[in-house]
Amino acid sequence: MFRLLLALSVVVALSACGTPCSRVAAAEANADEKGKGCNSSRNAWPTSKVQSCETNLANCTQNDTKQLDLYANCLNALNVCNEGQRTSWEVSRAACAFENLTFKISPSCARGL
């Protein structure tokens, strides 16, 4: 139990660092790692996408950055995908985007993503 609490506190502490862009990029990489067990598709952000997002952050509202953080939190909360779970796991991953980004961030912010 202590290990679980320690691991959760480290994840929370790390997820609070950086910008919304770096947190989403880290969460995408984390989700890719969790999806390896079922050969899920990869969505990690290349450095150029992180830089584009960072440059565009000035066009994002406070609500936009909140939604980006919610998206990152959702990705970080995904379970590890095991063989035979690919479809349901990828649906859960897509739901993170749909529930937290689709129609919830401004067009000016979305252009930088």
N, CA, C and O of each residue as an XYZ file, in Angstrom:
452
protein
N       0.827     -1.187      0.000
C       0.000      0.000      0.000
C       0.879      1.261      0.000
O       0.591      2.237     -0.692
N       1.952      1.212      0.792
C       2.854      2.356      0.857
C       3.465      2.648     -0.504
O       3.583      3.807     -0.903
N       3.852      1.595     -1.216
C       4.435      1.772     -2.557
C       3.450      2.452     -3.502
O       3.824      3.346     -4.261
N       2.200      2.026     -3.451
C       1.170      2.605     -4.305
C       1.001      4.086     -4.004
O       0.939      4.905     -4.920
N       0.927      4.430     -2.732
C       0.788      5.837     -2.354
C       2.004      6.655     -2.781
O       1.862      7.788     -3.240
N       3.177      6.091     -2.631
C       4.390      6.779     -3.045
C       4.399      6.990     -4.557
O       4.730      8.078     -5.029
N       4.039      5.966     -5.312
C       3.999      6.076     -6.768
C       2.985      7.123     -7.210
O       3.260      7.918     -8.110
N       1.815      7.126     -6.582
C       0.790      8.111     -6.927
C       1.246      9.524     -6.604
O       0.976     10.447     -7.372
N       1.924      9.710     -5.496
C       2.386     11.053     -5.146
C       3.448     11.536     -6.115
O       3.509     12.728     -6.415
N       4.285     10.636     -6.612
C       5.300     11.017     -7.604
C       4.622     11.417     -8.906
O       4.998     12.421     -9.512
N       3.628     10.651     -9.349
C       2.908     10.987    -10.583
C       2.224     12.332    -10.456
O       2.287     13.147    -11.377
N       1.569     12.581     -9.324
C       0.885     13.856     -9.112
C       1.895     14.997     -9.112
O       1.658     16.038     -9.725
N       3.002     14.809     -8.437
C       4.020     15.861     -8.374
C       4.591     16.152     -9.754
O       4.776     17.315    -10.115
N       4.869     15.123    -10.520
C       5.431     15.326    -11.854
C       4.415     15.926    -12.811
O       4.772     16.731    -13.671
N       3.157     15.544    -12.669
C       2.145     16.065    -13.586
C       1.854     17.541    -13.337
O       1.292     18.213    -14.201
N       2.226     18.046    -12.177
C       2.004     19.450    -11.872
C       3.122     20.338    -12.408
O       3.001     21.563    -12.388
N       4.199     19.742    -12.883
C       5.354     20.502    -13.369
C       5.208     20.813    -14.854
O       4.493     20.126    -15.584
N       5.895     21.854    -15.276
C       5.923     22.182    -16.700
C       4.692     22.938    -17.158
O       3.902     23.437    -16.356
N       4.554     23.004    -18.456
C       3.434     23.689    -19.080
C       2.359     22.681    -19.460
O       2.606     21.475    -19.425
N       1.173     23.152    -19.822
C       0.156     22.207    -20.294
C       0.671     21.370    -21.468
O       0.335     20.191    -21.579
N       1.478     21.967    -22.336
C       2.002     21.240    -23.495
C       2.938     20.119    -23.069
O       2.837     18.997    -23.565
N       3.840     20.420    -22.158
C       4.777     19.387    -21.718
C       4.063     18.300    -20.925
O       4.452     17.134    -20.981
N       3.016     18.675    -20.184
C       2.253     17.672    -19.437
C       1.484     16.752    -20.379
O       1.421     15.544    -20.150
N       0.897     17.313    -21.439
C       0.192     16.478    -22.417
C       1.189     15.574    -23.137
O       0.919     14.389    -23.330
N       2.331     16.116    -23.534
C       3.344     15.309    -24.224
C       3.797     14.147    -23.342
O       3.938     13.021    -23.818
N       4.026     14.419    -22.061
C       4.433     13.360    -21.136
C       3.318     12.332    -20.960
O       3.582     11.132    -20.887
N       2.081     12.799    -20.891
C       0.948     11.888    -20.730
C       0.757     11.024    -21.974
O       0.422      9.845    -21.862
N       0.967     11.603    -23.164
C       0.877     10.819    -24.403
C       1.942      9.723    -24.406
O       1.656      8.578    -24.755
N       3.171     10.074    -24.019
C       4.248      9.084    -23.964
C       3.928      8.006    -22.926
O       4.188      6.825    -23.152
N       3.364      8.417    -21.791
C       2.968      7.478    -20.745
C       1.882      6.527    -21.259
O       1.933      5.324    -21.002
N       0.916      7.063    -21.974
C      -0.156      6.229    -22.523
C       0.405      5.266    -23.568
O      -0.017      4.111    -23.638
N       1.348      5.735    -24.374
C       1.980      4.835    -25.344
C       2.631      3.652    -24.627
O       2.521      2.507    -25.065
N       3.304      3.947    -23.530
C       3.963      2.894    -22.753
C       2.927      1.913    -22.193
O       3.139      0.701    -22.221
N       1.812      2.439    -21.687
C       0.766      1.584    -21.140
C       0.099      0.742    -22.228
O      -0.425     -0.335    -21.946
N       0.118      1.225    -23.455
C      -0.523      0.511    -24.556
C       0.346     -0.539    -25.222
O      -0.134     -1.286    -26.075
N       1.606     -0.608    -24.851
C       2.524     -1.571    -25.476
C       2.052     -3.015    -25.351
O       2.215     -3.805    -26.281
N       1.474     -3.361    -24.216
C       1.071     -4.743    -23.954
C       0.040     -5.291    -24.911
O      -0.098     -6.506    -25.053
N      -0.684     -4.406    -25.569
C      -1.687     -4.864    -26.535
C      -1.409     -4.298    -27.923
O      -2.288     -4.270    -28.784
N      -0.164     -3.846    -28.128
C       0.263     -3.337    -29.430
C      -0.639     -2.204    -29.919
O      -1.028     -2.156    -31.085
N      -0.955     -1.308    -29.009
C      -1.813     -0.170    -29.334
C      -1.061      0.834    -30.196
O       0.169      0.851    -30.229
N      -1.822      1.665    -30.891
C      -1.200      2.697    -31.725
C      -0.472      3.707    -30.858
O      -0.785      3.861    -29.678
N       0.502      4.397    -31.442
C       1.346      5.356    -30.722
C       0.914      6.771    -31.056
O       0.599      7.079    -32.205
N       0.901      7.635    -30.040
C       0.500      9.026    -30.230
C       1.467     10.015    -29.594
O       1.133     11.188    -29.427
N       2.649      9.556    -29.242
C       3.607     10.442    -28.567
C       3.870     11.678    -29.420
O       3.939     11.603    -30.647
N       4.013     12.805    -28.750
C       4.261     14.070    -29.445
C       5.739     14.210    -29.774
O       6.587     14.058    -28.894
N       6.056     14.497    -31.025
C       7.454     14.807    -31.336
C       7.802     16.187    -30.775
O       6.916     16.974    -30.440
N       9.072     16.463    -30.681
C       9.545     17.740    -30.139
C       8.933     18.915    -30.888
O       8.600     19.934    -30.283
N       8.784     18.780    -32.201
C       8.225     19.886    -33.003
C       6.787     20.206    -32.591
O       6.387     21.370    -32.596
N       6.019     19.191    -32.238
C       4.633     19.435    -31.814
C       4.599     20.112    -30.449
O       3.779     21.000    -30.215
N       5.473     19.705    -29.562
C       5.546     20.351    -28.250
C       5.927     21.817    -28.425
O       5.340     22.693    -27.789
N       6.904     22.084    -29.283
C       7.337     23.462    -29.526
C       6.215     24.287    -30.146
O       6.024     25.445    -29.774
N       5.473     23.709    -31.083
C       4.341     24.411    -31.699
C       3.282     24.733    -30.645
O       2.732     25.834    -30.623
N       3.010     23.781    -29.791
C       2.036     23.993    -28.712
C       2.514     25.099    -27.780
O       1.741     25.988    -27.422
N       3.784     25.049    -27.387
C       4.342     26.066    -26.490
C       4.238     27.463    -27.106
O       3.869     28.424    -26.431
N       4.567     27.560    -28.387
C       4.498     28.844    -29.085
C       3.072     29.370    -29.123
O       2.844     30.578    -29.049
N       2.120     28.464    -29.240
C       0.718     28.842    -29.379
C      -0.001     29.043    -28.044
O      -1.148     29.489    -28.039
N       0.627     28.732    -26.930
C      -0.057     28.834    -25.631
C      -0.636     30.223    -25.362
O      -1.635     30.351    -24.655
N      -0.023     31.248    -25.914
C      -0.538     32.611    -25.719
C      -1.948     32.766    -26.292
O      -2.689     33.662    -25.889
N      -2.317     31.889    -27.235
C      -3.650     31.943    -27.843
C      -4.670     31.089    -27.091
O      -5.829     31.000    -27.497
N      -4.247     30.474    -26.016
C      -5.133     29.600    -25.242
C      -5.672     30.346    -24.026
O      -4.957     31.115    -23.383
N      -6.927     30.109    -23.729
C      -7.554     30.710    -22.556
C      -7.246     29.869    -21.322
O      -6.679     28.781    -21.418
N      -7.623     30.388    -20.181
C      -7.461     29.638    -18.939
C      -8.270     28.342    -19.005
O      -7.824     27.304    -18.517
N      -9.443     28.403    -19.600
C     -10.255     27.194    -19.758
C      -9.559     26.190    -20.670
O      -9.601     24.987    -20.411
N      -8.916     26.674    -21.742
C      -8.188     25.783    -22.643
C      -7.107     25.022    -21.900
O      -6.977     23.807    -22.046
N      -6.337     25.740    -21.105
C      -5.251     25.078    -20.375
C      -5.805     24.105    -19.338
O      -5.194     23.072    -19.064
N      -6.951     24.431    -18.767
C      -7.603     23.501    -17.836
C      -7.989     22.223    -18.574
O      -7.776     21.125    -18.061
N      -8.551     22.356    -19.771
C      -8.960     21.184    -20.548
C      -7.747     20.349    -20.960
O      -7.817     19.120    -20.965
N      -6.643     21.003    -21.304
C      -5.423     20.267    -21.642
C      -4.934     19.470    -20.439
O      -4.505     18.325    -20.579
N      -5.001     20.075    -19.264
C      -4.597     19.361    -18.056
C      -5.535     18.195    -17.752
O      -5.084     17.130    -17.330
N      -6.837     18.388    -17.964
C      -7.791     17.294    -17.760
C      -7.510     16.137    -18.722
O      -7.614     14.966    -18.357
N      -7.153     16.492    -19.952
C      -6.802     15.477    -20.943
C      -5.566     14.694    -20.494
O      -5.554     13.464    -20.547
N      -4.538     15.403    -20.058
C      -3.323     14.746    -19.577
C      -3.641     13.840    -18.386
O      -3.148     12.714    -18.313
N      -4.455     14.323    -17.465
C      -4.832     13.517    -16.298
C      -5.581     12.254    -16.714
O      -5.371     11.184    -16.143
N      -6.448     12.385    -17.701
C      -7.203     11.235    -18.190
C      -6.257     10.197    -18.787
O      -6.377      9.005    -18.503
N      -5.318     10.652    -19.614
C      -4.351      9.716    -20.196
C      -3.530      9.032    -19.111
O      -3.282      7.828    -19.179
N      -3.111      9.797    -18.119
C      -2.305      9.227    -17.036
C      -3.092      8.218    -16.203
O      -2.499      7.349    -15.564
N      -4.409      8.324    -16.204
C      -5.244      7.415    -15.422
C      -5.580      6.122    -16.159
O      -6.173      5.216    -15.573
N      -5.213      6.024    -17.428
C      -5.505      4.797    -18.171
C      -4.791      3.610    -17.533
O      -3.677      3.732    -17.024
N      -5.457      2.468    -17.572
C      -4.841      1.237    -17.090
C      -3.839      0.734    -18.115
O      -3.845      1.172    -19.265
N      -2.993     -0.172    -17.704
C      -2.082     -0.830    -18.628
C      -2.923     -1.742    -19.513
O      -3.791     -2.465    -19.025
N      -2.663     -1.703    -20.794
C      -3.406     -2.520    -21.754
C      -2.750     -3.892    -21.869
O      -1.539     -4.002    -22.058
N      -3.551     -4.911    -21.754
C      -3.058     -6.282    -21.885
C      -3.574     -6.896    -23.175
O      -4.553     -6.433    -23.760
N      -2.902     -7.931    -23.595
C      -3.288     -8.622    -24.832
C      -4.786     -8.929    -24.813
O      -5.325     -9.399    -23.811
N      -5.434     -8.659    -25.923
C      -6.866     -8.913    -26.043
C      -7.735     -7.728    -25.645
O      -8.958     -7.794    -25.767
N      -7.127     -6.651    -25.174
C      -7.892     -5.475    -24.736
C      -7.703     -4.276    -25.656
O      -8.151     -3.175    -25.335
N      -7.057     -4.472    -26.775
C      -6.670     -3.336    -27.614
C      -7.845     -2.428    -27.962
O      -7.761     -1.216    -27.762
N      -8.922     -2.981    -28.470
C     -10.045     -2.158    -28.908
C     -10.631     -1.354    -27.755
O     -10.824     -0.144    -27.879
N     -10.914     -2.007    -26.647
C     -11.520     -1.285    -25.524
C     -10.551     -0.255    -24.947
O     -10.969      0.826    -24.533
N      -9.251     -0.586    -24.916
C      -8.269      0.349    -24.391
C      -8.155      1.570    -25.297
O      -8.107      2.701    -24.813
N      -8.112      1.346    -26.613
C      -8.015      2.477    -27.543
C      -9.277      3.333    -27.507
O      -9.199      4.545    -27.703
N     -10.427      2.731    -27.263
C     -11.662      3.508    -27.105
C     -11.552      4.384    -25.860
O     -11.961      5.545    -25.879
N     -11.005      3.837    -24.787
C     -10.816      4.623    -23.560
C      -9.852      5.775    -23.803
O     -10.066      6.883    -23.311
N      -8.801      5.518    -24.555
C      -7.834      6.578    -24.843
C      -8.487      7.663    -25.699
O      -8.302      8.852    -25.440
N      -9.236      7.265    -26.698
C      -9.925      8.237    -27.553
C     -10.958      9.027    -26.760
O     -11.180     10.208    -27.025
N     -11.586      8.378    -25.790
C     -12.580      9.060    -24.949
C     -11.939     10.191    -24.161
O     -12.589     11.203    -23.896
N     -10.678     10.037    -23.784
C      -9.976     11.119    -23.083
C      -9.976     12.379    -23.945
O     -10.250     13.472    -23.447
N      -9.673     12.233    -25.221
C      -9.653     13.382    -26.129
C     -11.061     13.926    -26.341
O     -11.285     15.135    -26.277
N     -12.001     13.032    -26.592
C     -13.366     13.475    -26.865
C     -13.967     14.194    -25.670
O     -14.605     15.234    -25.833
N     -13.778     13.663    -24.484
C     -14.391     14.230    -23.284
C     -13.712     15.511    -22.809
O     -14.336     16.327    -22.131
N     -12.442     15.694    -23.157
C     -11.705     16.826    -22.603
C     -11.252     17.865    -23.623
O     -10.942     18.996    -23.248
N     -11.207     17.509    -24.892
C     -10.721     18.459    -25.891
C     -11.747     18.813    -26.953
O     -11.921     19.988    -27.277
N     -12.429     17.818    -27.498
C     -13.350     18.036    -28.604
C     -14.453     19.016    -28.209
O     -15.206     18.776    -27.265
N     -14.535     20.107    -28.936
C     -15.512     21.173    -28.713
C     -15.355     21.869    -27.362
O     -16.239     22.619    -26.948
N     -14.251     21.631    -26.679
C     -14.057     22.239    -25.363
C     -12.883     23.195    -25.315
O     -12.705     23.901    -24.323
N     -12.080     23.231    -26.362
C     -10.999     24.220    -26.405
C     -11.254     25.151    -27.572
O     -11.858     24.771    -28.574
N     -10.785     26.364    -27.424
C     -11.043     27.377    -28.437
C     -10.306     27.044    -29.746
O      -9.250     26.413    -29.725
N     -10.868     27.471    -30.873
C     -10.208     27.233    -32.165
C      -8.797     27.801    -32.212
O      -7.903     27.188    -32.795
N      -8.584     28.976    -31.599
C      -7.244     29.577    -31.637
C      -6.238     28.712    -30.878
O      -5.073     28.644    -31.269
N      -6.652     28.069    -29.831
C      -5.758     27.188    -29.077
C      -5.565     25.869    -29.835
O      -4.451     25.353    -29.918
N      -6.638     25.340    -30.376
C      -6.591     24.058    -31.083
C      -5.653     24.098    -32.284
O      -5.067     23.075    -32.640
N      -5.502     25.259    -32.913
C      -4.610     25.367    -34.080
C      -3.179     25.021    -33.734
O      -2.429     24.585    -34.607
N      -2.780     25.202    -32.499
C      -1.406     24.927    -32.103
C      -1.157     23.495    -31.667
O      -0.029     23.124    -31.343
N      -2.205     22.698    -31.658
C      -2.041     21.310    -31.187
C      -1.793     20.343    -32.309
O      -1.636     19.146    -32.069
